């Protein structure tokens, strides 16, 4: 399911649709309104979001409504937060550290193997 979630989120149109649905449930025609694409194209985007479990759709009378399913992002959020536990690496500082460490090793950089 994680793959489907990230695949759905990869498209800017689908992310925009999710942002719109943060406000309230919307009819499919209202979802389509701000986009310069056909209703069929929007329906395909909605189908991808539905399959990923990010939205649900229901028919109310003759109108199909879309609703955000916020719990569907929980698995993706937990997965991404796992990477937040590490501090960003300062590569310049790490390079200086390695140079200092390597300089302190006898023959490490010169290829001198007399100490072996």
C-alpha positions as CSV (number, residue, x, y, z in Angstrom):
1,X,0.0,0.0,0.0
2,X,3.0,2.3,0.6
3,X,4.0,2.1,-3.0
4,X,0.5,3.1,-4.1
5,X,0.5,6.0,-1.7
6,X,3.8,7.4,-3.0
7,X,2.8,6.8,-6.6
8,X,-0.4,8.7,-6.0
9,X,1.4,11.5,-4.3
10,X,4.0,11.8,-7.1
11,X,1.6,13.7,-9.3
12,X,1.1,17.5,-8.7
13,X,-2.5,17.3,-9.8
14,X,-3.3,14.6,-7.3
15,X,-1.5,16.5,-4.6
16,X,-3.6,19.6,-5.4
17,X,-6.8,17.5,-5.3
18,X,-5.8,16.3,-1.8
19,X,-5.1,19.9,-0.7
20,X,-8.6,20.9,-1.9
21,X,-10.2,18.0,0.0
22,X,-8.5,19.1,3.2
23,X,-11.2,21.8,3.4
24,X,-14.3,19.7,2.9
25,X,-15.9,16.9,0.9
26,X,-16.4,17.9,-2.8
27,X,-18.4,16.8,-5.7
28,X,-16.3,15.5,-8.6
29,X,-17.4,18.3,-10.8
30,X,-16.2,20.8,-8.2
31,X,-12.9,19.0,-7.9
32,X,-12.4,19.2,-11.7
33,X,-13.3,23.0,-11.9
34,X,-9.9,24.6,-11.3
35,X,-8.0,22.2,-13.6
36,X,-7.7,22.6,-17.4
37,X,-8.4,19.0,-18.2
38,X,-11.4,16.9,-19.0
39,X,-13.7,15.4,-16.4
40,X,-12.5,11.9,-17.6
41,X,-8.8,12.9,-16.8
42,X,-9.8,14.1,-13.3
43,X,-11.8,10.9,-12.8
44,X,-8.6,8.9,-13.6
45,X,-6.7,10.9,-11.0
46,X,-9.5,10.3,-8.5
47,X,-9.4,6.6,-9.2
48,X,-5.7,6.5,-8.4
49,X,-6.2,8.4,-5.2
50,X,-9.1,6.0,-4.3
51,X,-7.0,2.9,-5.0
52,X,-4.3,4.2,-2.8
53,X,-6.9,4.7,-0.1
54,X,-6.2,8.5,0.1
55,X,-9.8,9.4,-0.7
56,X,-13.1,7.7,-0.7
57,X,-16.0,8.3,-3.2
58,X,-19.7,7.9,-2.7
59,X,-22.7,8.7,-4.7
60,X,-25.2,11.0,-3.0
61,X,-28.2,11.2,-5.3
62,X,-26.9,11.8,-8.8
63,X,-23.7,13.4,-7.6
64,X,-20.5,11.6,-6.8
65,X,-18.6,13.1,-3.8
66,X,-15.0,12.8,-2.8
67,X,-13.8,12.7,0.8
68,X,-10.2,12.8,2.1
69,X,-9.1,9.8,4.1
70,X,-6.4,11.3,6.4
71,X,-5.6,8.0,8.1
72,X,-4.4,6.6,4.8
73,X,-1.3,8.8,5.0
74,X,-0.3,7.4,8.4
75,X,1.8,4.5,7.1
76,X,3.7,6.9,4.8
77,X,4.2,9.4,7.6
78,X,5.5,6.8,9.9
79,X,7.9,5.5,7.2
80,X,9.2,9.0,6.5
81,X,9.6,9.9,10.1
82,X,12.0,7.0,10.5
83,X,14.4,9.1,8.4
84,X,14.0,12.1,10.6
85,X,15.8,10.6,13.5
86,X,19.2,11.2,11.9
87,X,20.9,14.6,11.9
88,X,21.9,15.9,8.5
89,X,25.4,15.1,7.7
90,X,27.8,18.0,7.3
91,X,30.0,16.5,4.5
92,X,32.7,19.2,4.8
93,X,33.1,18.5,8.5
94,X,33.1,14.8,7.9
95,X,35.8,15.1,5.2
96,X,38.0,17.2,7.6
97,X,37.4,14.5,10.3
98,X,38.4,11.7,7.9
99,X,41.5,13.6,6.8
100,X,42.6,14.2,10.4
101,X,42.0,10.5,11.3
102,X,43.9,9.3,8.2
103,X,46.8,11.7,8.8
104,X,47.2,10.2,12.3
105,X,47.6,6.7,10.9
106,X,51.2,5.7,10.2
107,X,51.7,5.1,6.5
108,X,48.0,5.1,5.7
109,X,48.2,7.8,3.0
110,X,51.8,7.2,1.8
111,X,51.3,3.5,1.2
112,X,54.2,2.9,3.6
113,X,54.0,-0.7,4.8
114,X,57.2,-0.7,6.8
115,X,55.1,-0.8,10.0
116,X,53.3,-4.0,9.0
